[in-house]
């Protein structure tokens, strides 16, 4: 039985829709980080036993096991096994859970968890050939929100009593934090430039007045494009090993996965996954939010993060998404779960923190959560 540890962790910049990365297929984006994470560790490709990747819209260029196709496009050892998983937005986070579990079970010693999404080239919903709701039977028992995730975000905002101004203030905070992080070079170590793109393209120089002037996503709603995650392109990868193999290769273990959770949540609100996943993972770990140094709560919508913070009032917002989140950086669906962990790891190392909790809401009323502990 091995103790899974992270050895390397990288990501591409997050490209905006139709931006500089839109000319790259998903397999090219993912290939880029797979090659880099191995290069940084100084591994031979054949030392990797399995790669598990997340991807949400598995259609067109992202179909037929995009993780395997990305690996084959590297031209490296074809005996490395590859799997693609779909847990909606939590896909890449769960990919890390699965690789770590395989190492803990003694099945493999070296694996890569990753994720990719090119939303410019394969738009969200492309795989819904029969349109929204095609998965429902005539007696489907749940009251799903209208407009899917948009409706769920509005139901949460209404339940919590959030105002448009509060949501806008959070959207502005995300942008300002991301800008400050980039200006300070906090992302430099984790980002692998590609095609001359060195920084996330979603950063906006905005203001409270500009955000207040945006139209809402849905009629009568509160969220706008300024308080909603951005449609993006990107990939991220984490190299996992058993502690024993890392020691044998002379590689420095950087963090371990303390606990992991994938859970369901109330379909009425759709996006409450982080609330449930955080409760379950803290219970499992015997921890309290006060025991966690850093939080990455995916900014699918401003209300999701604010509702999570309200539920866990011991979680100081000064420790949540400290370098901005998906509202500013972008949210390539199948990539973001690994991106959160990559960013959390590097921020822990920068600040000297010991533990980080990353959590996400996911389509299908799911939630994922991970607790990293620095080694």
C-alpha positions as CSV (number, residue, x, y, z in Angstrom):
1,X,0.0,0.0,0.0
2,X,1.5,3.3,-1.1
3,X,1.1,6.8,0.3
4,X,0.2,9.0,-2.8
5,X,2.1,12.3,-3.0
6,X,2.2,15.1,-5.5
7,X,5.5,15.6,-7.2
8,X,4.7,18.2,-9.9
9,X,1.7,20.3,-10.8
10,X,1.2,22.6,-13.8
11,X,-1.4,24.3,-15.9
12,X,-1.8,26.3,-19.1
13,X,-3.0,29.9,-19.0
14,X,-6.8,30.0,-19.1
15,X,-7.7,31.2,-22.6
16,X,-10.9,33.3,-23.1
17,X,-13.6,32.1,-25.5
18,X,-12.3,32.7,-29.1
19,X,-9.0,33.9,-27.7
20,X,-5.4,32.9,-28.3
21,X,-5.9,29.3,-27.4
22,X,-9.0,28.8,-29.5
23,X,-6.8,27.6,-32.4
24,X,-5.5,24.6,-30.4
25,X,-7.5,21.4,-30.1
26,X,-8.1,20.0,-26.7
27,X,-5.6,17.2,-27.3
28,X,-2.9,19.8,-28.0
29,X,-3.7,21.7,-24.8
30,X,-3.6,18.6,-22.7
31,X,-0.5,17.2,-24.5
32,X,1.3,20.5,-23.5
33,X,0.9,20.0,-19.8
34,X,1.4,16.2,-19.8
35,X,4.8,16.7,-21.5
36,X,5.7,19.5,-19.1
37,X,4.8,17.7,-15.9
38,X,7.0,14.8,-16.9
39,X,9.8,17.0,-18.0
40,X,9.9,18.9,-14.8
41,X,10.1,15.7,-12.8
42,X,12.8,14.3,-15.1
43,X,10.9,11.1,-15.7
44,X,10.9,8.7,-18.7
45,X,7.5,8.6,-20.2
46,X,7.2,4.8,-19.7
47,X,7.6,5.3,-15.9
48,X,4.0,6.7,-15.9
49,X,1.6,3.8,-15.5
50,X,-1.8,5.4,-15.8
51,X,-3.2,8.8,-16.8
52,X,-6.8,9.8,-15.8
53,X,-8.2,13.0,-17.1
54,X,-11.4,15.0,-16.8
55,X,-13.5,16.3,-19.7
56,X,-17.1,17.4,-19.6
57,X,-18.2,17.9,-23.2
58,X,-17.0,14.6,-24.7
59,X,-18.0,15.3,-28.2
60,X,-16.2,16.0,-31.5
61,X,-12.6,16.8,-30.9
62,X,-13.0,15.9,-27.2
63,X,-14.6,12.5,-27.8
64,X,-13.2,8.9,-27.9
65,X,-11.2,9.2,-24.7
66,X,-9.5,12.7,-25.1
67,X,-7.0,11.8,-22.5
68,X,-5.7,8.9,-24.5
69,X,-5.7,10.9,-27.7
70,X,-3.7,13.7,-26.0
71,X,-1.2,11.2,-24.8
72,X,-0.8,9.5,-28.3
73,X,-0.3,13.0,-29.7
74,X,2.8,13.3,-27.5
75,X,4.5,10.5,-29.5
76,X,5.7,9.0,-26.2
77,X,5.3,5.5,-24.8
78,X,2.0,4.0,-26.1
79,X,1.8,1.5,-23.3
80,X,0.8,4.2,-20.8
81,X,-2.9,3.6,-20.0
82,X,-5.4,6.5,-20.2
83,X,-8.9,7.0,-19.0
84,X,-11.3,10.0,-19.3
85,X,-14.0,10.6,-16.6
86,X,-17.0,12.8,-16.5
87,X,-18.2,14.1,-13.1
88,X,-19.3,17.3,-14.9
89,X,-17.3,20.3,-13.5
90,X,-15.7,18.1,-10.9
91,X,-14.3,15.7,-13.5
92,X,-10.6,16.7,-13.2
93,X,-10.8,16.9,-9.4
94,X,-12.1,13.3,-9.3
95,X,-9.4,12.3,-11.7
96,X,-7.0,13.2,-8.9
97,X,-9.0,11.2,-6.4
98,X,-8.9,8.1,-8.7
99,X,-5.1,8.3,-9.3
100,X,-4.4,8.8,-5.7
101,X,-6.6,5.8,-4.8
102,X,-4.9,3.6,-7.3
103,X,-1.6,4.4,-5.7
104,X,-2.9,4.0,-2.2
105,X,-4.3,0.6,-3.2
106,X,-0.9,-0.5,-4.6
107,X,-2.2,-0.9,-8.1
108,X,0.3,1.7,-9.5
109,X,3.2,3.7,-8.3
110,X,3.2,6.6,-10.8
111,X,0.2,8.3,-12.4
112,X,-1.0,11.6,-13.8
113,X,-4.3,13.3,-13.0
114,X,-5.3,16.0,-15.5
115,X,-8.2,17.7,-17.2
116,X,-8.9,19.7,-20.3
117,X,-11.7,21.6,-22.0
118,X,-11.7,23.7,-25.2
119,X,-15.0,25.5,-24.9
120,X,-14.2,27.6,-27.9
121,X,-14.0,24.6,-30.1
122,X,-16.4,22.2,-28.4
123,X,-19.1,24.5,-26.9
124,X,-20.9,23.4,-23.7
125,X,-24.0,21.3,-24.6
126,X,-22.6,20.0,-27.9
127,X,-23.0,16.5,-26.6
128,X,-26.7,17.1,-25.8
129,X,-28.0,15.9,-29.1
130,X,-31.5,15.6,-27.9
131,X,-31.5,19.0,-26.1
132,X,-31.8,19.9,-22.4
133,X,-33.8,17.4,-20.3
134,X,-33.4,14.5,-22.7
135,X,-32.2,12.4,-19.7
136,X,-35.6,12.7,-17.9
137,X,-38.2,10.0,-17.8
138,X,-41.9,11.1,-17.8
139,X,-42.0,10.6,-14.0
140,X,-38.7,12.3,-13.2
141,X,-39.1,13.1,-9.5
142,X,-37.0,16.2,-9.1
143,X,-37.8,19.9,-9.6
144,X,-34.7,21.0,-11.6
145,X,-34.2,24.7,-11.9
146,X,-35.1,26.5,-15.1
147,X,-32.1,27.5,-17.3
148,X,-30.1,24.7,-15.5
149,X,-27.1,26.2,-13.8
150,X,-28.3,29.8,-14.3
151,X,-31.6,29.0,-12.5
152,X,-29.8,27.1,-9.8
153,X,-27.6,30.1,-9.1
154,X,-30.6,32.4,-8.9
155,X,-32.4,30.0,-6.5
156,X,-29.4,30.0,-4.2
157,X,-29.2,33.8,-4.3
158,X,-32.9,34.1,-3.4
159,X,-32.6,31.6,-0.6
160,X,-29.7,33.4,0.9
161,X,-31.2,36.9,0.4
162,X,-28.2,38.1,-1.6
163,X,-28.5,41.4,-3.4
164,X,-27.2,42.3,-6.9
165,X,-24.7,44.7,-5.2
166,X,-23.3,41.9,-3.0
167,X,-22.8,39.6,-6.0
168,X,-21.2,42.4,-8.0
169,X,-18.9,43.2,-5.1
170,X,-17.7,39.6,-5.1
171,X,-17.2,39.6,-8.8
172,X,-15.1,42.7,-8.5
173,X,-13.1,41.2,-5.7
174,X,-12.3,38.1,-7.8
175,X,-11.0,40.3,-10.6
176,X,-8.9,42.5,-8.3
177,X,-7.4,39.5,-6.5
178,X,-6.5,37.9,-9.8
179,X,-4.9,41.0,-11.2
180,X,-2.9,41.5,-8.0
181,X,-1.7,37.9,-8.1
182,X,-0.5,38.1,-11.7
183,X,1.2,41.4,-11.0
184,X,3.0,39.9,-8.1
185,X,4.1,36.8,-10.1
186,X,2.2,34.3,-7.9
187,X,1.1,32.2,-10.9
188,X,4.4,32.1,-12.7
189,X,5.6,28.8,-11.3
190,X,2.4,26.9,-12.1
191,X,1.6,28.2,-15.6
192,X,3.3,26.8,-18.7
193,X,3.1,29.4,-21.5
194,X,1.7,28.2,-24.8
195,X,1.6,30.0,-28.2
196,X,3.1,33.1,-26.5
197,X,0.2,33.3,-24.0
198,X,1.7,33.7,-20.6
199,X,-1.2,34.8,-18.4
200,X,-4.9,34.1,-18.0
201,X,-6.9,36.0,-20.6
202,X,-10.0,36.5,-18.5
203,X,-8.7,39.3,-16.4
204,X,-10.7,42.5,-16.8
205,X,-10.0,46.0,-15.6
206,X,-13.4,46.7,-14.3
207,X,-15.3,48.7,-11.7
208,X,-18.3,48.5,-9.5
209,X,-20.1,50.9,-11.9
210,X,-19.2,48.8,-14.9
211,X,-20.5,45.6,-13.3
212,X,-23.7,47.4,-12.2
213,X,-24.4,48.2,-15.8
214,X,-24.3,44.6,-17.1
215,X,-27.4,42.8,-18.1
216,X,-28.4,39.8,-16.0
217,X,-28.0,36.2,-17.4
218,X,-31.7,35.5,-17.1
219,X,-34.7,37.8,-16.9
220,X,-35.4,38.8,-13.3
221,X,-32.1,37.3,-12.1
222,X,-29.2,38.8,-10.2
223,X,-26.1,37.3,-11.8
224,X,-24.4,38.8,-14.8
225,X,-21.3,37.8,-16.9
226,X,-19.4,39.8,-14.3
227,X,-20.4,37.4,-11.5
228,X,-20.4,34.2,-13.5
229,X,-17.5,31.9,-14.4
230,X,-16.0,32.5,-17.8
231,X,-16.2,30.2,-20.8
232,X,-12.6,29.2,-21.3
233,X,-10.0,26.9,-22.8
234,X,-7.2,25.2,-20.8
235,X,-5.6,22.2,-19.4
236,X,-3.9,21.2,-16.1
237,X,-1.9,18.2,-14.9
238,X,-0.6,16.8,-11.6
239,X,2.0,14.1,-11.3
240,X,1.3,11.6,-8.4
241,X,3.6,9.0,-7.0
242,X,3.8,6.6,-4.1
243,X,6.0,8.1,-1.4
244,X,8.4,5.2,-1.8
245,X,8.8,5.7,-5.6
246,X,9.4,9.4,-5.2
247,X,12.1,8.7,-2.6
248,X,13.7,6.1,-4.8
249,X,13.8,8.5,-7.7
250,X,15.1,11.4,-5.5
251,X,12.0,13.5,-6.1
252,X,10.6,15.8,-3.5
253,X,7.1,15.0,-2.3
254,X,5.2,18.3,-2.1
255,X,1.7,17.4,-0.8
256,X,-0.6,14.4,-0.1
257,X,-4.3,14.0,-0.4
258,X,-5.6,14.0,3.1
259,X,-9.2,13.2,2.2
260,X,-11.5,13.2,-0.8
261,X,-15.3,13.4,-1.4
262,X,-17.8,13.2,-4.2
263,X,-21.4,13.7,-3.2
264,X,-24.8,14.5,-4.4
265,X,-26.8,17.6,-3.5
266,X,-30.3,18.9,-3.7
267,X,-31.4,19.1,-7.4
268,X,-33.7,22.0,-6.6
269,X,-30.6,24.2,-6.0
270,X,-28.3,22.2,-8.4
271,X,-25.1,24.0,-7.3
272,X,-25.1,23.3,-3.5
273,X,-22.4,20.6,-4.0
274,X,-19.7,22.6,-2.1
275,X,-21.9,22.9,1.0
276,X,-22.5,19.2,1.2
277,X,-19.0,18.1,0.1
278,X,-17.3,20.4,2.6
279,X,-19.4,19.1,5.5
280,X,-18.7,15.5,4.5
281,X,-15.0,15.9,4.0
282,X,-14.5,17.8,7.2
283,X,-16.5,15.2,9.1
284,X,-14.4,12.4,7.5
285,X,-11.1,14.2,8.3
286,X,-12.2,15.1,11.9
287,X,-11.5,18.7,11.1
288,X,-13.1,22.1,11.3
289,X,-12.9,25.0,8.8
290,X,-10.6,26.7,11.3
291,X,-8.1,23.9,10.7
292,X,-7.7,24.7,7.0
293,X,-5.3,27.4,5.9
294,X,-6.5,28.0,2.4
295,X,-9.8,27.4,0.4
296,X,-10.4,27.2,-3.3
297,X,-14.2,27.2,-3.9
298,X,-14.9,27.2,-7.6
299,X,-16.5,30.5,-8.6
300,X,-19.2,29.0,-10.9
301,X,-21.3,31.9,-9.7
302,X,-20.8,34.5,-7.0
303,X,-23.8,33.2,-5.1
304,X,-22.2,29.7,-4.8
305,X,-19.1,31.0,-3.1
306,X,-21.0,33.4,-0.8
307,X,-23.5,30.8,0.2
308,X,-20.7,28.4,1.0
309,X,-19.0,31.2,3.1
310,X,-22.3,31.9,4.9
311,X,-22.7,28.2,5.8
312,X,-19.1,28.0,7.1
313,X,-18.8,31.2,9.0
314,X,-15.5,30.3,10.5
315,X,-14.0,30.4,6.9
316,X,-12.6,33.9,6.6
317,X,-13.1,35.2,3.0
318,X,-9.5,36.4,3.3
319,X,-8.5,32.8,2.9
320,X,-10.9,31.9,0.1
321,X,-9.9,32.2,-3.5
322,X,-7.1,34.5,-2.5
323,X,-5.8,34.9,-6.0
324,X,-9.2,35.2,-7.7
325,X,-11.2,32.4,-9.2
326,X,-13.2,31.3,-12.2
327,X,-15.0,34.6,-12.4
328,X,-11.6,36.2,-13.3
329,X,-9.4,33.4,-14.3
330,X,-11.8,31.3,-16.3
331,X,-13.5,27.9,-16.0
332,X,-12.6,25.3,-18.7
333,X,-15.1,22.8,-17.4
334,X,-13.1,19.6,-17.5
335,X,-9.8,21.3,-16.5
336,X,-10.9,23.3,-13.4
337,X,-10.8,20.6,-10.8
338,X,-7.1,20.0,-11.4
339,X,-6.5,23.7,-11.8
340,X,-7.9,24.4,-8.4
341,X,-5.5,21.8,-6.8
342,X,-2.5,23.1,-8.8
343,X,-3.2,26.7,-7.6
344,X,-3.8,25.6,-4.0
345,X,-0.6,23.6,-3.9
346,X,1.5,26.5,-5.2
347,X,-0.2,29.0,-2.9
348,X,0.4,26.8,0.1
349,X,4.1,26.6,-0.8
350,X,4.3,30.4,-1.3
351,X,2.7,31.2,2.0
352,X,4.0,28.4,4.1
353,X,0.5,27.1,4.8
354,X,-0.1,23.4,5.6
355,X,-3.6,22.5,4.4
356,X,-5.9,23.5,1.6
357,X,-9.5,22.5,0.8
358,X,-10.7,22.7,-2.8
359,X,-14.4,22.2,-3.6
360,X,-16.7,22.5,-6.6
361,X,-20.3,22.4,-7.6
362,X,-21.0,20.2,-10.6
363,X,-23.8,19.6,-13.0
364,X,-26.2,16.8,-12.0
365,X,-26.4,18.2,-8.5
366,X,-23.0,16.9,-7.5
367,X,-20.1,18.2,-5.4
368,X,-16.4,17.4,-5.1
369,X,-14.0,18.2,-2.4
370,X,-10.3,17.5,-1.6
371,X,-8.0,18.3,1.3
372,X,-4.3,18.7,0.4
373,X,-1.7,18.6,3.2
374,X,1.8,19.7,2.4
375,X,4.5,17.1,3.0
